[in-house]
Amino acid sequence: MRFSADKVEICNIASVTTSAMEATPPAMSFSLLGSAAPVLAPRVGRLSLPGRKTISTPHHVPLTSRGTVPHIAHDVIRDHTAINSLYVGLEDFIEKKSPAVYKTPAAAHESPLKKFTCVAEDMPLILGPRRFPAIPCPPANTTSSIALLTSVGFRQLPSSEYLEAVRNLRPDIIVGMADLANKEPGNKRRAKMVDRTHAWTTEALEKLYGDSVPEEAKPKAAFFAPILPLDNAQQSLYLEDLESDFQWDISGLALYHSASLEFVPESLSNLPRLLFSEPETPHNVLREISLGADLLTTPFVGESSDAGIVLEFAFPAPAPKEGDVGLRPLGVDMWSSEHATDTSPLTEGCQCYSCKNYHRAYIHHLLMAKEMTAWALIQMHNFHVMDLFFAGVRESIQRGTYEDDVLRGYQLPANGSNQPLRMPKAYGQLNQAKQKFTESQIATPDTDASGLEEHGFAKKV
């Protein structure tokens, strides 16, 4: 740990060369800038991987489908977006007994997974066993495997197969297997979740980075240990092992609920925290950042693009304009006929590729024609909005004005109980986006009676 007057840098244990830590893969470093509050506080950091793009945190991690961000190709990502990391689920690629992704030719320093999906070599790639958000699987997890949904049906992924995939595919960051329940678990189920996750993490660290593994066979990827969305007491033994026996081999933490940030042991507070969450609005994102999340998933970005919704928010919230009444919308419905002759950009002053080259009327026309370019242009814009949002968050934290900026634009603090709200919320919700997306789902010939009734084509008698 190195200190200076204006910076506290906490490097990942992997960079330390003491004899007790030589087995740790020197794959990643994470430094905290400014105030290094241990837990439950917003923080700014920098995650660096050798030969890869540096990720400034807090930041969002774009989600993929079969290795590709929906609607936009990898050359578009490279040329027209600032995306600097991707999350990939192994279940997208292993529908066959002998998956093609394992047969991809690659040099020793290359990732077969990146070659197969055409991802640039300098793009940090995070690999987990399941896509996110994952579709619930009726088959139950077992003591040695988790249930997956591939393109040809359900199957089990043994922990040993996942570790073999990690060795073969060579991602930059590995998310450890976790036994997650599809619904609220009972006490017995919770105990199984902890025991299985504990066992899988132990197995992964021993087989990937253990003393018995030859140095040349150890993966260069950083391992993020999972923390379950359970109470601290229910996984106390597992957390103690993370803190004592495992901390030299893990490079980060993967969490599945913002409440779990409270359970991060103080001795592991220097590690980056990847939060797999499904915030519905930027208000929720800000709350998770305030609890100390470093990397976050934001599925609502893709959902908004799917629905033809152009995101239109910023942080800190801009000062109200003269004549502003009520809440600012978080997004604009480009399906609306009011855009048919509107030649203004998607967002005034926006410097994204879509806004600099096209106008609302054109994108509205593409949507009405069901032209795929419409969704590509909207997706590029929406990712640009999120990049600016997180850049504003990082600047606000470094200025020390984060709490004030949040209160000014995104929350409704009151003077006391049963008192009127102090100031109006600057932004509304994304309910309209969800509603539009639901309405856009058209019933197909194989839809059952409930589906027909839901879409207004029939009524149960």
RODO-2510 file (C-alpha; in nm, 4 decimals, decimal comma):
residues 461
     n   res          X          Y          Z
     1     m     0,0000     0,0000     0,0000
     2     r     0,1503     0,3333    -0,1068
     3     f     0,0383     0,6753     0,0193
     4     s     0,0846     1,0242    -0,1196
     5     a    -0,0608     1,3616    -0,0314
     6     d    -0,3493     1,3496    -0,2766
     7     k    -0,3804     0,9838    -0,3662
     8     v    -0,4189     0,6557    -0,1874
     9     e    -0,3191     0,3706    -0,4158
    10     i    -0,4125     0,0200    -0,3141
    11     c    -0,2707    -0,2288    -0,5599
    12     n    -0,4057    -0,5770    -0,6065
    13     i    -0,2206    -0,8374    -0,4017
    14     a    -0,1156    -0,9982    -0,7313
    15     s     0,1495    -0,7292    -0,7799
    16     v     0,3226    -0,8075    -0,4479
    17     t     0,6244    -1,0329    -0,4729
    18     t     0,6515    -1,1813    -0,1248
    19     s     0,7115    -1,5553    -0,1166
    20     a     0,3634    -1,6221     0,0197
    21     m     0,2079    -1,4537    -0,2815
    22     e     0,4269    -1,5626    -0,5722
    23     a     0,1574    -1,8038    -0,6892
    24     t    -0,0880    -1,5207    -0,7441
    25     p    -0,1354    -1,4397    -1,1150
    26     p     0,0077    -1,0914    -1,1909
    27     a    -0,2885    -1,0190    -1,4148
    28     m    -0,4541    -0,7123    -1,2723
    29     s    -0,4081    -0,4072    -1,0522
    30     f    -0,6776    -0,1942    -0,8936
    31     s    -0,6044     0,1450    -0,7426
    32     l    -0,8355     0,3707    -0,5470
    33     l    -0,8008     0,7419    -0,6108
    34     g    -0,8697     1,0014    -0,3452
    35     s    -1,0451     0,8852    -0,0309
    36     a    -1,0164     0,5102     0,0156
    37     a    -1,3275     0,4557     0,2264
    38     p    -1,3376     0,0832     0,3106
    39     v    -1,7085     0,0045     0,2764
    40     l    -2,0463     0,1576     0,1977
    41     a    -1,9145     0,4736     0,0361
    42     p    -1,8765     0,5920    -0,3244
    43     r    -1,5226     0,5667    -0,4530
    44     v    -1,3207     0,6290    -0,7678
    45     g    -1,0646     0,3812    -0,8934
    46     r    -0,8737     0,2486    -1,1896
    47     l    -0,8669    -0,1162    -1,2962
    48     s    -0,5715    -0,2103    -1,5156
    49     l    -0,5008    -0,5324    -1,7015
    50     p    -0,1753    -0,5802    -1,8970
    51     g    -0,2302    -0,5052    -2,2655
    52     r    -0,5958    -0,4150    -2,2128
    53     k    -0,7949    -0,0935    -2,1945
    54     t    -0,7939     0,0646    -1,8514
    55     i    -1,1335     0,0836    -1,6818
    56     s    -1,2063     0,3882    -1,4687
    57     t    -1,4518     0,3071    -1,1917
    58     p    -1,7358     0,3388    -1,1126
    59     h    -1,8368     0,2198    -1,4574
    60     h    -2,0921    -0,0008    -1,6267
    61     v    -2,0132    -0,3351    -1,7920
    62     p    -2,2033    -0,3871    -2,1207
    63     l    -2,3813    -0,7225    -2,1450
    64     t    -2,3537    -0,9431    -2,4520
    65     s    -2,5508    -1,2084    -2,6339
    66     r    -2,3175    -1,4754    -2,7755
    67     g    -2,0301    -1,2348    -2,7273
    68     t    -2,1875    -0,9389    -2,9062
    69     v    -2,3582    -0,6300    -2,7672
    70     p    -2,7120    -0,6484    -2,9151
    71     h    -2,7699    -0,4317    -3,2241
    72     i    -2,4095    -0,3138    -3,2715
    73     a    -2,1186    -0,4982    -3,4333
    74     h    -1,7673    -0,5037    -3,2921
    75     d    -1,6289    -0,2666    -3,5571
    76     v    -1,9023    -0,0185    -3,4618
    77     i    -1,8104    -0,0585    -3,0954
    78     r    -1,4464     0,0110    -3,1799
    79     d    -1,5072     0,3106    -3,4083
    80     h    -1,8138     0,4814    -3,2641
    81     t    -1,8440     0,4005    -2,8922
    82     a    -1,6326     0,4251    -2,5773
    83     i    -1,7194     0,0726    -2,4568
    84     n    -1,4137    -0,0621    -2,2744
    85     s    -1,5273    -0,3957    -2,1257
    86     l    -1,7713    -0,6784    -2,2021
    87     y    -1,9420    -0,9521    -2,0018
    88     v    -1,9918    -1,2940    -2,1650
    89     g    -2,1825    -1,5969    -2,0331
    90     l    -2,0386    -1,9401    -2,1123
    91     e    -2,3883    -2,0857    -2,1547
    92     d    -2,4182    -1,8914    -2,4821
    93     f    -2,1571    -2,1149    -2,6467
    94     i    -2,1881    -2,4715    -2,5157
    95     e    -2,5100    -2,5983    -2,6709
    96     k    -2,3209    -2,8865    -2,8370
    97     k    -2,1161    -3,1700    -2,6897
    98     s    -1,8107    -3,0392    -2,8729
    99     p    -1,8584    -2,6602    -2,8852
   100     a    -1,7014    -2,4731    -3,1760
   101     v    -1,5632    -2,2067    -2,9430
   102     y    -1,3172    -2,4633    -2,8019
   103     k    -1,1831    -2,5393    -3,1504
   104     t    -1,0899    -2,1814    -3,2366
   105     p    -0,7213    -2,1591    -3,3319
   106     a    -0,5338    -1,8983    -3,1314
   107     a    -0,1751    -1,8182    -3,0409
   108     a    -0,0542    -1,8699    -2,6856
   109     h    -0,0972    -1,5008    -2,6045
   110     e    -0,4456    -1,4801    -2,7626
   111     s    -0,7888    -1,5643    -2,6273
   112     p    -0,9828    -1,8229    -2,8324
   113     l    -1,3026    -1,6714    -2,6953
   114     k    -1,2102    -1,3281    -2,8294
   115     k    -1,1095    -1,4781    -3,1648
   116     f    -1,4371    -1,6689    -3,1881
   117     t    -1,6491    -1,3645    -3,1085
   118     c    -1,4259    -1,1168    -3,3010
   119     v    -1,3631    -0,9087    -2,9894
   120     a    -1,0543    -0,6874    -3,0035
   121     e    -0,7638    -0,8297    -2,8078
   122     d    -0,7303    -0,5136    -2,5978
   123     m    -1,0943    -0,5286    -2,4826
   124     p    -1,1222    -0,6558    -2,1216
   125     l    -1,3462    -0,9628    -2,1358
   126     i    -1,5286    -1,0930    -1,8281
   127     l    -1,6456    -1,4567    -1,8391
   128     g    -1,9133    -1,6009    -1,6129
   129     p    -2,0931    -1,9366    -1,6253
   130     r    -2,4326    -1,7807    -1,7088
   131     r    -2,5513    -1,4876    -1,9153
   132     f    -2,6967    -1,1948    -1,7247
   133     p    -2,9792    -1,1524    -1,6515
   134     a    -3,0082    -1,5301    -1,6512
   135     i    -3,3311    -1,7060    -1,7440
   136     p    -3,4467    -1,9258    -1,4510
   137     c    -3,3929    -2,2968    -1,5130
   138     p    -3,6473    -2,5548    -1,3905
   139     p    -3,3721    -2,8152    -1,3337
   140     a    -3,2073    -2,7671    -0,9957
   141     n    -2,8386    -2,7086    -0,9361
   142     t    -2,6481    -3,0016    -0,7890
   143     t    -2,3533    -3,0294    -0,5534
   144     s    -2,1157    -3,0350    -0,8514
   145     s    -2,2958    -2,8395    -1,1254
   146     i    -2,5320    -2,5561    -1,2100
   147     a    -2,8253    -2,5636    -1,4519
   148     l    -2,7955    -2,3711    -1,7789
   149     l    -3,0296    -2,2783    -2,0623
   150     t    -2,8556    -2,3197    -2,3982
   151     s    -3,0032    -2,2611    -2,7423
   152     v    -3,1061    -2,6285    -2,7576
   153     g    -3,2421    -2,6717    -2,4057
   154     f    -3,1410    -2,7146    -2,0447
   155     r    -2,8218    -2,8852    -1,9347
   156     q    -2,5868    -2,9036    -1,6357
   157     l    -2,2466    -2,7347    -1,6243
   158     p    -2,0114    -2,9237    -1,3880
   159     s    -1,7637    -2,7061    -1,2018
   160     s    -1,4769    -2,9056    -1,3554
   161     e    -1,6030    -2,8253    -1,7072
   162     y    -1,6239    -2,4564    -1,6246
   163     l    -1,2637    -2,4539    -1,5029
   164     e    -1,1539    -2,6333    -1,8198
   165     a    -1,3380    -2,3704    -2,0250
   166     v    -1,1523    -2,0971    -1,8367
   167     r    -0,8189    -2,2576    -1,9222
   168     n    -0,9106    -2,3017    -2,2886
   169     l    -1,0840    -1,9691    -2,3556
   170     r    -0,8441    -1,7437    -2,1585
   171     p    -1,0714    -1,4514    -2,0617
   172     d    -0,9301    -1,1531    -1,8752
   173     i    -1,1539    -1,1842    -1,5696
   174     i    -1,3186    -1,5006    -1,4366
   175     v    -1,6373    -1,4871    -1,2295
   176     g    -1,6516    -1,7847    -0,9953
   177     m    -1,9475    -2,0219    -0,9974
   178     a    -2,2208    -1,9446    -0,7453
   179     d    -2,5267    -2,1464    -0,6451
   180     l    -2,8032    -1,8899    -0,7009
   181     a    -3,1681    -1,9684    -0,6339
   182     n    -3,4483    -1,8907    -0,8808
   183     k    -3,6793    -1,7783    -0,6001
   184     e    -3,6575    -1,6789    -0,2356
   185     p    -3,4722    -1,9729    -0,0758
   186     g    -3,5656    -2,1420     0,2493
   187     n    -3,3200    -2,2112     0,5296
   188     k    -3,2092    -2,5506     0,3943
   189     r    -3,1649    -2,4094     0,0459
   190     r    -2,9590    -2,1192     0,1824
   191     a    -2,7244    -2,3594     0,3596
   192     k    -2,6757    -2,5525     0,0334
   193     m    -2,6081    -2,2299    -0,1575
   194     v    -2,3281    -2,1357     0,0806
   195     d    -2,1740    -2,4840     0,0996
   196     r    -2,1721    -2,5291    -0,2777
   197     t    -2,0367    -2,1839    -0,3555
   198     h    -1,7695    -2,2295    -0,0888
   199     a    -1,6687    -2,5660    -0,2355
   200     w    -1,6641    -2,4391    -0,5954
   201     t    -1,4523    -2,1366    -0,5017
   202     t    -1,2074    -2,3571    -0,3132
   203     e    -1,1865    -2,5984    -0,6071
   204     a    -1,1349    -2,3168    -0,8586
   205     l    -0,8533    -2,1535    -0,6664
   206     e    -0,6764    -2,4835    -0,5998
   207     k    -0,7001    -2,6084    -0,9604
   208     l    -0,6250    -2,2748    -1,1256
   209     y    -0,3715    -2,1094    -0,8940
   210     g    -0,2753    -2,3755    -0,6380
   211     d     0,0838    -2,4659    -0,5485
   212     s     0,0497    -2,7981    -0,7320
   213     v    -0,0270    -2,6218    -1,0625
   214     p     0,2816    -2,5536    -1,2794
   215     e     0,3486    -2,1831    -1,3198
   216     e     0,3097    -2,1960    -1,6978
   217     a    -0,0304    -2,3682    -1,6614
   218     k    -0,1802    -2,1031    -1,4356
   219     p    -0,4249    -1,8747    -1,6170
   220     k    -0,3334    -1,5075    -1,6416
   221     a    -0,6958    -1,4143    -1,5778
   222     a    -0,8050    -1,2405    -1,2586
   223     f    -1,0480    -1,4379    -1,0416
   224     f    -1,3522    -1,2625    -0,8929
   225     a    -1,4922    -1,4615    -0,6008
   226     p    -1,8732    -1,4628    -0,5739
   227     i    -2,0575    -1,3340    -0,2676
   228     l    -2,4110    -1,4669    -0,2341
   229     p    -2,7198    -1,2451    -0,1904
   230     l    -2,7684    -1,3733     0,1652
   231     d    -2,7286    -1,2326     0,5133
   232     n    -2,3803    -1,1978     0,6531
   233     a    -2,4399    -1,4583     0,9252
   234     q    -2,5549    -1,7203     0,6730
   235     q    -2,2269    -1,7114     0,4812
   236     s    -1,9937    -1,6067     0,7629
   237     l    -1,7616    -1,9090     0,7313
   238     y    -1,7285    -1,8555     0,3572
   239     l    -1,6511    -1,4856     0,4048
   240     e    -1,3941    -1,5713     0,6703
   241     d    -1,2180    -1,8039     0,4256
   242     l    -1,2229    -1,5336     0,1586
   243     e    -1,0609    -1,3034     0,4109
   244     s    -0,8007    -1,5448     0,5432
   245     d    -0,7215    -1,8377     0,3123
   246     f    -0,8297    -1,7087    -0,0292
   247     q    -0,7380    -1,3408    -0,0308
   248     w    -0,3959    -1,3988    -0,1941
   249     d    -0,5561    -1,5682    -0,4958
   250     i    -0,8661    -1,3593    -0,5588
   251     s    -0,8443    -1,0332    -0,7537
   252     g    -1,1992    -0,9055    -0,7037
   253     l    -1,5483    -0,9781    -0,5758
   254     a    -1,8663    -1,0558    -0,7701
   255     l    -2,1902    -0,9665    -0,5907
   256     y    -2,5529    -1,0269    -0,6836
   257     h    -2,7334    -0,7801    -0,4615
   258     s    -2,6425    -0,4284    -0,3528
   259     a    -2,7128    -0,5228     0,0114
   260     s    -2,4187    -0,7661    -0,0081
   261     l    -2,1794    -0,4710    -0,0348
   262     e    -2,2304    -0,4285     0,3383
   263     f    -2,0845    -0,7745     0,3994
   264     v    -1,7499    -0,7156     0,2273
   265     p    -1,4795    -0,7715     0,4914
   266     e    -1,2698    -0,4621     0,5541
   267     s    -0,9515    -0,6521     0,4705
   268     l    -1,0930    -0,7109     0,1186
   269     s    -1,2113    -0,3536     0,0689
   270     n    -0,9170    -0,2862    -0,1625
   271     l    -1,0563    -0,5307    -0,4209
   272     p    -1,2792    -0,4182    -0,7102
   273     r    -1,6478    -0,5069    -0,6709
   274     l    -1,8471    -0,6225    -0,9709
   275     l    -2,2167    -0,5922    -0,8925
   276     f    -2,4557    -0,8019    -1,1028
   277     s    -2,7746    -0,6082    -1,0516
   278     e    -3,0796    -0,5012    -1,2489
   279     p    -3,1360    -0,1336    -1,1618
   280     e    -3,4574    -0,0021    -1,3138
   281     t    -3,3436     0,3596    -1,3346
   282     p    -3,0294     0,5721    -1,2897
   283     h    -3,1618     0,6533    -0,9423
   284     n    -3,0961     0,2897    -0,8460
   285     v    -2,7537     0,3015    -1,0110
   286     l    -2,6576     0,6011    -0,7983
   287     r    -2,7695     0,4216    -0,4841
   288     e    -2,5522     0,1200    -0,5669
   289     i    -2,2550     0,3451    -0,6378
   290     s    -2,3100     0,5178    -0,3029
   291     l    -2,2719     0,1763    -0,1361
   292     g    -1,9319     0,1201    -0,2961
   293     a    -2,0004    -0,0688    -0,6209
   294     d    -1,7159    -0,0317    -0,8740
   295     l    -1,8459    -0,2132    -1,1826
   296     l    -2,2195    -0,2460    -1,2451
   297     t    -2,4471    -0,4140    -1,4964
   298     t    -2,7258    -0,1953    -1,6367
   299     p    -2,9681    -0,4137    -1,8367
   300     f    -3,2160    -0,1255    -1,8703
   301     v    -2,9886     0,0322    -2,1344
   302     g    -3,0461    -0,2568    -2,3747
   303     e    -3,4115    -0,2864    -2,2755
   304     s    -3,4662     0,0814    -2,3568
   305     s    -3,2965     0,0400    -2,6952
   306     d    -3,5096    -0,2671    -2,7700
   307     a    -3,8190    -0,0588    -2,7007
   308     g    -3,7075     0,2294    -2,9228
   309     i    -3,6454     0,4564    -2,6236
   310     v    -3,3679     0,7140    -2,6491
   311     l    -3,2147     0,7810    -2,3059
   312     e    -3,1922     1,1458    -2,2096
   313     f    -3,0439     1,2025    -1,8644
   314     a    -2,7188     1,3294    -1,7178
   315     f    -2,5303     1,3517    -1,3906
   316     p    -2,5126     1,5915    -1,2206
   317     a    -2,8605     1,6964    -1,3233
   318     p    -2,8536     2,0185    -1,5286
   319     a    -3,0052     2,3332    -1,3837
   320     p    -3,3749     2,3771    -1,4717
   321     k    -3,4429     2,5795    -1,7846
   322     e    -3,6853     2,8671    -1,7958
   323     g    -4,0342     2,7318    -1,8474
   324     d    -3,9542     2,3786    -1,7227
   325     v    -4,2593     2,2279    -1,5562
   326     g    -4,2684     1,8905    -1,3799
   327     l    -4,0147     1,6111    -1,4186
   328     r    -3,7707     1,5684    -1,7033
   329     p    -3,8212     1,2382    -1,8865
   330     l    -3,5462     0,9783    -1,8629
   331     g    -3,6090     0,8761    -2,2218
   332     v    -3,7891     0,9699    -2,5431
   333     d    -4,0189     0,7301    -2,7291
   334     m    -3,8969     0,7382    -3,0898
   335     w    -4,2030     0,5449    -3,2076
   336     s    -4,4174     0,8523    -3,1456
   337     s    -4,5491     1,0251    -3,4598
   338     e    -4,4440     1,3621    -3,3180
   339     h    -4,0896     1,2837    -3,4400
   340     a    -4,1962     1,2185    -3,8012
   341     t    -4,0858     1,5645    -3,9184
   342     d    -3,8449     1,6548    -3,6364
   343     t    -3,4980     1,7203    -3,7810
   344     s    -3,3329     1,7867    -3,4452
   345     p    -3,0774     1,5389    -3,3012
   346     l    -3,1826     1,2753    -3,0513
   347     t    -3,0454     1,4948    -2,7730
   348     e    -2,9492     1,8575    -2,8249
   349     g    -2,5749     1,9048    -2,7968
   350     c    -2,4985     1,5296    -2,7868
   351     q    -2,1714     1,4345    -2,9568
   352     c    -2,2454     1,0653    -3,0180
   353     y    -2,2254     0,9231    -3,3703
   354     s    -2,6043     0,8991    -3,4029
   355     c    -2,6746     1,2594    -3,3005
   356     k    -2,3966     1,4046    -3,5156
   357     n    -2,5087     1,2254    -3,8311
   358     y    -2,8861     1,1657    -3,8087
   359     h    -3,2015     1,3291    -3,6792
   360     r    -3,5176     1,2132    -3,5044
   361     a    -3,7320     1,2017    -3,8175
   362     y    -3,4895     0,9615    -3,9875
   363     i    -3,4649     0,7280    -3,6901
   364     h    -3,8444     0,7366    -3,6481
   365     h    -3,8757     0,6396    -4,0146
   366     l    -3,6316     0,3501    -3,9687
   367     l    -3,8290     0,2232    -3,6705
   368     m    -4,1568     0,2368    -3,8604
   369     a    -3,9918     0,0469    -4,1466
   370     k    -3,8528    -0,2114    -3,8957
   371     e    -3,5041    -0,1347    -4,0260
   372     m    -3,2317    -0,2756    -3,7976
   373     t    -3,0212     0,0370    -3,8362
   374     a    -3,2690     0,2193    -3,6100
   375     w    -3,1855     0,0009    -3,3116
   376     a    -2,8120     0,0243    -3,3849
   377     l    -2,8248     0,4059    -3,3829
   378     i    -3,0354     0,4143    -3,0658
   379     q    -2,8053     0,1659    -2,8926
   380     m    -2,4958     0,3719    -2,9762
   381     h    -2,6620     0,6830    -2,8384
   382     n    -2,7797     0,5103    -2,5205
   383     f    -2,4331     0,3747    -2,4430
   384     h    -2,2912     0,7229    -2,4992
   385     v    -2,5418     0,8599    -2,2463
   386     m    -2,4380     0,5974    -1,9905
   387     d    -2,0676     0,6679    -2,0475
   388     l    -2,1233     1,0387    -1,9834
   389     f    -2,3394     0,9558    -1,6812
   390     f    -2,0643     0,7503    -1,5186
   391     a    -1,7985     1,0077    -1,6121
   392     g    -2,0091     1,2673    -1,4307
   393     v    -2,0377     1,0355    -1,1310
   394     r    -1,6599     0,9903    -1,1113
   395     e    -1,5965     1,3647    -1,1356
   396     s    -1,8595     1,4320    -0,8690
   397     i    -1,7027     1,1825    -0,6277
   398     q    -1,3573     1,3305    -0,6806
   399     r    -1,4917     1,6823    -0,6209
   400     g    -1,6528     1,5648    -0,2984
   401     t    -1,9994     1,6809    -0,4106
   402     y    -2,1548     1,3434    -0,4888
   403     e    -2,4156     1,3408    -0,2114
   404     d    -2,5262     1,6956    -0,2895
   405     d    -2,5438     1,6225    -0,6626
   406     v    -2,7564     1,3130    -0,5973
   407     l    -2,9982     1,5031    -0,3748
   408     r    -3,0257     1,7904    -0,6193
   409     g    -3,1230     1,5875    -0,9184
   410     y    -3,2298     1,2333    -0,8454
   411     q    -3,3940     1,2004    -0,5035
   412     l    -3,6721     1,3566    -0,3026
   413     p    -3,5408     1,4351     0,0451
   414     a    -3,7922     1,5746     0,2952
   415     n    -3,7359     1,8034     0,5917
   416     g    -3,8777     1,5442     0,8282
   417     s    -4,1447     1,2795     0,8673
   418     n    -4,4783     1,3750     0,7133
   419     q    -4,3213     1,6918     0,5714
   420     p    -4,3445     1,8159     0,2126
   421     l    -4,0567     1,7314    -0,0207
   422     r    -3,7740     1,9821    -0,0245
   423     m    -3,7249     1,9983    -0,4000
   424     p    -3,8762     1,8385    -0,7097
   425     k    -3,7131     1,5314    -0,8563
   426     a    -3,5331     1,6267    -1,1768
   427     y    -3,6009     1,3027    -1,3600
   428     g    -3,8945     1,0637    -1,3872
   429     q    -3,9020     0,6860    -1,4233
   430     l    -3,8563     0,4533    -1,7207
   431     n    -4,2033     0,3030    -1,6847
   432     q    -4,3014     0,4223    -2,0308
   433     a    -4,0058     0,2397    -2,1820
   434     k    -4,1069    -0,0849    -2,0141
   435     q    -4,4684    -0,0389    -2,1188
   436     k    -4,3720     0,0263    -2,4821
   437     f    -4,1465    -0,2769    -2,4873
   438     t    -4,4251    -0,4953    -2,3466
   439     e    -4,6699    -0,3643    -2,6041
   440     s    -4,4210    -0,4308    -2,8831
   441     q    -4,4214    -0,8045    -2,8130
   442     i    -4,6574    -0,9514    -3,0723
   443     a    -4,8437    -1,2762    -3,0161
   444     t    -4,7161    -1,5610    -3,2349
   445     p    -4,9150    -1,8563    -3,3731
   446     d    -4,7896    -2,0830    -3,0973
   447     t    -4,8924    -1,8450    -2,8182
   448     d    -5,1182    -2,0115    -2,5613
   449     a    -5,4574    -1,8857    -2,4403
   450     s    -5,3029    -1,6680    -2,1697
   451     g    -5,0774    -1,4998    -2,4257
   452     l    -5,3663    -1,4321    -2,6633
   453     e    -5,5687    -1,2828    -2,3813
   454     e    -5,2774    -1,0683    -2,2718
   455     h    -5,2406    -0,9212    -2,6216
   456     g    -5,6139    -0,8590    -2,6577
   457     f    -5,6799    -1,1238    -2,9216
   458     a    -5,9101    -1,3390    -2,7088
   459     k    -6,0949    -1,3571    -2,3824
   460     k    -6,1242    -1,6566    -2,1541
   461     v    -6,4819    -1,7822    -2,1090
***
